[in-house]
Amino acid sequence: MNFVERVKAILLQPKSEWPVIAAEPGDAGYLFTNYVCIVSAIPPVCSFIGGVIIGYGPYQLGVVAGLLHAIVVYVLGLVGVFVMAYVIDYLAGVFDGQRNLGNAMKVSAYAPTAAWVAGVFNLIPVLAVLGILGLYSLYLLYTGIAVLMRPPQGKTLIYTVAVVVCLFVVWIVIFGVIGAIFGMGLWMR
């Protein structure tokens, strides 16, 4: 797998890329070291650079607080990908799909690509609102679930919605942990 080609293919041709992904190994170690750990670093690294150098209006992040925040967001994001693979696998059984943790790991690893790549807009905090383009990841999730988890055609959309709801709950917990660790006063210098 060529890393750059995979990012391009999953973003520009997801319907033809998911079957290619389906034929590859679903080993979490391989997916994390060769893809997830690299692409998921884009938002926290760009947020760190944008927050420390440019700042958010009149506020700038301190270097130490910004670095700690980036590390915590990165690690919890990796945990979120791992948790979501288990959620996707579990819900496959609920929606008459094919339970397969390896395939669920692939969906969880590749579907957030658009959101991660959109994290580049965090380099300039004023442009961070363009991160909304990362919502394309919802379509990637839908197409990935359809190909890899194989629910009946009529259940693919509701299965995807259920995964998104669970994803939302997981991210509320993750951001709650981040908020508890990093109070707003710690952000300013």
C-alpha positions as CSV (number, residue, x, y, z in Angstrom):
1,M,0.0,0.0,0.0
2,N,1.4,3.4,-1.0
3,F,0.4,5.8,1.7
4,V,-0.2,8.9,-0.5
5,E,-2.0,6.9,-3.1
6,R,-4.2,5.3,-0.5
7,V,-5.2,8.8,0.9
8,K,-5.9,10.0,-2.6
9,A,-7.9,6.9,-3.6
10,I,-10.0,6.7,-0.4
11,L,-10.9,10.4,-0.8
12,L,-11.5,10.5,-4.5
13,Q,-12.6,7.0,-5.4
14,P,-14.0,5.4,-2.3
15,K,-16.3,3.0,-4.1
16,S,-13.5,1.4,-6.0
17,E,-11.0,1.7,-3.1
18,W,-13.0,-0.1,-0.5
19,P,-12.9,-3.5,-2.4
20,V,-9.1,-3.1,-2.6
21,I,-9.0,-2.5,1.1
22,A,-11.2,-5.5,1.7
23,A,-8.6,-7.7,0.2
24,E,-5.8,-6.4,2.5
25,P,-5.0,-7.6,6.0
26,G,-7.1,-6.1,8.8
27,D,-4.4,-6.4,11.4
28,A,-4.6,-3.4,13.8
29,G,-0.9,-3.2,14.3
30,Y,-0.3,-2.9,10.5
31,L,-3.2,-0.4,10.0
32,F,-2.1,1.8,12.9
33,T,1.6,1.9,12.1
34,N,1.3,2.3,8.4
35,Y,-1.8,4.6,8.2
36,V,-3.7,5.7,11.2
37,C,-0.8,7.0,13.3
38,I,0.4,9.1,10.4
39,V,-2.8,10.6,9.0
40,S,-4.5,11.1,12.4
41,A,-1.5,13.2,13.5
42,I,-2.5,16.0,11.0
43,P,-5.2,17.7,13.2
44,P,-3.3,17.8,16.5
45,V,0.0,18.9,14.8
46,C,-1.7,21.6,12.8
47,S,-3.7,22.8,15.8
48,F,-0.5,23.0,17.9
49,I,1.3,25.0,15.2
50,G,-1.7,27.3,14.6
51,G,-2.5,27.7,18.2
52,V,1.1,28.5,19.4
53,I,2.3,30.6,16.5
54,I,-0.9,32.3,15.2
55,G,-3.3,32.0,18.1
56,Y,-7.0,32.2,18.4
57,G,-7.9,35.9,18.2
58,P,-6.2,37.6,21.1
59,Y,-5.2,34.3,22.7
60,Q,-2.2,32.1,22.0
61,L,-1.5,28.7,23.3
62,G,1.6,28.3,25.5
63,V,4.1,25.9,24.0
64,V,3.9,23.4,26.8
65,A,0.1,23.5,27.1
66,G,-0.2,23.3,23.3
67,L,2.2,20.3,23.1
68,L,0.4,18.5,25.9
69,H,-3.0,19.2,24.3
70,A,-1.7,17.8,20.9
71,I,-0.4,14.7,22.5
72,V,-3.6,14.0,24.5
73,V,-5.8,14.7,21.5
74,Y,-3.6,12.4,19.3
75,V,-3.6,9.5,21.8
76,L,-7.3,9.7,22.6
77,G,-8.0,9.9,18.8
78,L,-6.1,6.6,18.4
79,V,-8.1,5.1,21.2
80,G,-11.3,6.4,19.5
81,V,-10.4,4.6,16.2
82,F,-9.8,1.4,18.2
83,V,-13.0,1.6,20.1
84,M,-15.0,2.4,17.0
85,A,-13.7,-0.7,15.3
86,Y,-15.3,-2.8,18.1
87,V,-18.5,-0.7,17.8
88,I,-18.7,-1.3,14.1
89,D,-18.1,-5.0,14.5
90,Y,-20.7,-5.4,17.3
91,L,-23.3,-3.4,15.3
92,A,-22.7,-5.6,12.3
93,G,-24.5,-8.4,14.1
94,V,-27.3,-6.1,15.1
95,F,-28.0,-5.0,11.5
96,D,-27.5,-8.5,9.9
97,G,-24.1,-7.6,8.6
98,Q,-21.0,-9.8,8.6
99,R,-19.1,-9.6,11.9
100,N,-15.5,-9.4,11.2
101,L,-13.2,-7.4,13.5
102,G,-10.5,-7.1,10.9
103,N,-12.9,-5.5,8.4
104,A,-14.3,-3.3,11.2
105,M,-10.8,-2.1,11.9
106,K,-10.3,-1.2,8.3
107,V,-13.5,0.8,8.2
108,S,-12.5,2.5,11.5
109,A,-9.0,3.2,10.2
110,Y,-9.8,4.6,6.7
111,A,-13.2,6.2,7.1
112,P,-12.0,9.2,9.1
113,T,-9.4,10.1,6.4
114,A,-11.3,13.2,5.2
115,A,-11.7,14.6,8.7
116,W,-8.0,14.0,9.4
117,V,-6.9,15.6,6.2
118,A,-9.3,18.6,6.8
119,G,-7.3,19.1,10.0
120,V,-4.7,20.9,7.9
121,F,-7.0,23.9,8.1
122,N,-6.1,24.2,11.8
123,L,-2.7,25.6,10.8
124,I,-4.5,28.9,10.4
125,P,-7.1,29.0,13.2
126,V,-9.4,31.4,11.2
127,L,-9.6,28.7,8.5
128,A,-10.4,25.9,11.0
129,V,-14.1,26.3,10.2
130,L,-13.2,24.7,6.8
131,G,-12.7,21.5,8.8
132,I,-16.4,21.0,8.1
133,L,-15.2,19.4,4.9
134,G,-14.2,16.5,7.0
135,L,-17.9,15.5,7.2
136,Y,-17.1,13.7,3.9
137,S,-15.9,11.0,6.3
138,L,-19.5,10.1,7.0
139,Y,-19.8,9.1,3.3
140,L,-16.6,7.2,3.6
141,L,-18.0,5.4,6.6
142,Y,-21.2,4.6,4.7
143,T,-19.4,3.2,1.7
144,G,-16.9,1.3,3.9
145,I,-19.6,-0.3,5.9
146,A,-21.5,-1.3,2.8
147,V,-18.5,-3.1,1.3
148,L,-16.7,-4.5,4.3
149,M,-19.4,-5.3,6.8
150,R,-22.0,-6.3,4.2
151,P,-25.3,-5.5,5.8
152,P,-28.4,-6.0,3.7
153,Q,-28.9,-3.1,1.3
154,G,-31.9,-1.7,3.2
155,K,-30.0,-1.7,6.5
156,T,-26.8,0.0,5.4
157,L,-28.0,3.6,6.1
158,I,-29.4,2.8,9.5
159,Y,-26.3,0.8,10.4
160,T,-24.2,3.8,9.5
161,V,-26.4,6.2,11.5
162,A,-26.1,3.9,14.5
163,V,-22.3,3.9,14.2
164,V,-22.3,7.7,13.9
165,V,-24.4,8.0,17.1
166,C,-22.0,5.7,18.9
167,L,-19.1,7.7,17.4
168,F,-20.7,10.9,18.7
169,V,-20.9,9.4,22.2
170,V,-17.3,8.2,22.1
171,W,-16.1,11.6,21.0
172,I,-18.2,13.4,23.7
173,V,-16.4,11.2,26.3
174,I,-13.0,11.8,24.6
175,F,-13.5,15.6,24.5
176,G,-14.9,15.5,28.0
177,V,-11.6,13.9,29.2
178,I,-9.6,16.5,27.2
179,G,-11.7,19.3,28.7
180,A,-11.2,17.9,32.2
181,I,-7.5,17.6,31.7
182,F,-7.0,21.0,30.1
183,G,-9.1,23.7,31.7
184,M,-9.4,26.9,29.6
185,G,-7.0,28.7,32.0
186,L,-4.2,26.3,31.0
187,W,-4.5,27.3,27.4
188,M,-3.6,30.9,27.6
189,R,-0.2,32.4,28.1
